[in-house]
């Protein structure tokens, strides 16, 4: 896919394609965190009343 604006050469290290192929990228870290969050049981907090009259 050709970008709609010309990109400088140094930008090649910051493309989406590069991030998707790099298993150490922030994109992969974020995806792994989402999968981990879905696999853990929900956090249940006790009912806490706050505000006037609590």
N, C-alpha and C positions, 0 to 999 in steps of 0.2 A: 504494500500500500504506500503510495507516494504522499508525503505530507503536503498540506495545502500552502504552507509557507516554507521557504528554504531554511534548513537547520544547519548550524555551524558543525564542523567536524567533531569538536569536543563533546557535542551533545549525544553522540553515538553510544556513550557509556550510560546514558540515562533514559533509554527508550523503554517502552512497555514490553516489547519483545525480549529485550535483554533481561528485564526484571522477571518476566515469566519463566525464562529458561534458567535463571540463577536461583538455586535452592537456598542460598543464604541471603536472599534479598528480603527487604521489609515486607514486600507483598506476600511472600511465602510465610514469614513469621506471623503476619496478621491472619492469614488463612488457617494456619495451624492453631492459633489462639481461638478462633471461632469454632473450630472443630472440637477443641478441648472444652470450651465453655458448654457446648451442646452435649458433651458426653458426661459432664459432672451433674450431680443432683442440684436442684435449686437451693439457694440460700434462703432459709426461713427465719425471719426475725420475729421476736415477740411483739405483741401489740404494744405500742408506746403512744400514749396520749400526750399531745403537746398543745400548748396554747392556753388561753384563759379558761378556767374551770377544770383544768386537767388534774 
